[in-house]
Amino acid sequence: MRVTMIGAGYVGLVSGACFADFGHTVTCVDTDERKIAALKRGEIPIFEPGLGDVVATNVKAERLSFTTSLAEGLRDTEAVFIAVGTPSRRGDGHADLSYVHQAARDIAQAITGYTVVVTKSTVPVGTGDEVERIIRETRSDADFAVVSNPEFLREGAAIADFKRPDRIVVGTDDARAKQVMTEIYRPLFLNQSPLLFTSRRTAELTKYAANAFLATKITFINEIADLCEKVGANVQDVARGIGLDNRIGSKFLHAGPGYGGSCFPKDTLALIKTAQDYAAPIRIVETVVAVNDQRKRAMARKVIQALDGSVRGRTIGVLGLTFKPNTDDMRDAPSISIIAALQDAGAIIKAHDPEGVEQARQLLDNVTYVTNPYLAAEGADALVIVTEWDAFRALNLKHIHASMATPVVVDLRNIYRPDEMQALGFRYSSVGRGFSED
């Protein structure tokens, strides 16, 4: 089938490349001329494991192409996916739908023949209705259907998530649109991936509900971690104990510095605003957002406490800047709030991240960026592990101990064992497992 992807960002590029890998002919359209030029040169604008190879393979096979011309991209297409950004709107937290609405107007002017218009972007309930209205007002003669098909991709594992999804949610009541969407996703039937057809509004809400629930699990275990520190329990064992219950499950029960990234922060806010607009407030999610925001700066206080209450004039080495490993995404990363709070308290920051430094430079001032974790530890009064990159899991701890001004490690991801760190002579602080001194 011929498929068009409007937006060559994270969702659009991953989805377009994977659809092409299924055998469809895909054109990715984006208004950013520099991005399209880079993609044509084989340069991938985001860090996502495996994406470069998938793009290169399908460009070579002439199944995947890139353009800034929507008319070219929509020529003879059977389905066009809207995969543009929906950031939080400044001032009120609502999703900014201006890019989605503009895409709808552009599509209306360019489509020929029956076309399925698929909203892939994460959008509030009722957005599909508005997209349909815009297209009909712009082109009263257009033959089309508007479908909701939310994405459930994890950054760092997006290719695997797309090709082996837990579920594919498609919101439409249009029989022809169902047929087109079934054909697009037919290659996944071999993996027995469930294709769930719902109403359009149900599909839109499903995406927000899923992300809000996962954000709630993260925030819940973080609060349990705080209680564990007070009562002398181990949050990792608590998480295992409750996660073995298949009604709960073990995923997203890893205590840490709070959630960040491109989805959870903006999607929880957008869900809250939608619920308020419909006079059905979601108090649990409101509390999750408030607790998560407070937690990030609380992690800075944990570092200050590990250095006996003051970091003024002291050097702190930070390992990991991105909101999670295997991405270069710095959006709402806990490191931003943690570093800002430490700087407010007078600390000098050195930081290392395998992929996120260039993005971090745009968000964090007065930080010295170093090229490896050992340089971050050298001369530092404390070393803080903020993101659990694999490269940080087997460091030469004896070398780090010898190079630090004071051997204090604050492990916000619990990747090391307290007894082993204590045996090496570190003062070691982790999350939900107490504090040990040398």
Secondary structure, DSSP 8 states (H G I E B T S, - for coil): -EEEEE--SHHHHHHHHHHHHTT-EEEEE-S-HHHHHHHHTT--SS--TTHHHHHHHHHHTTSEEEES-HHHHTTT-SEEEE-----B-TTT--B--HHHHHHHHHHHHH--SSEEEEE-S---TTHHHHHHHHHHHH-TT--EEEEE------TTSHHHHHHS-S-EEEE---HHHHHHHHHHTGGGGGGT--EEEE-HHHHHHHHHHHHHHHHHHHHHHHHHHHHHHHHT--HHHHHHHHHTSTTT-STT---SS---SSSHHHHHHHHHHHHHHTT---HHHHHHHHHHHHHHHHHHHHHHHHTTT--TT-EEEEE--SSSSS----TT-HHHHHHHHHHHTT-EEEEE-SS-HHHHHTT--SEEE-SSHHHHHTT-SEEEE-S--GGGTT--HHHHHHHSSS-EEEETT--S-HHHHHHTT-EEEESSS-EE--
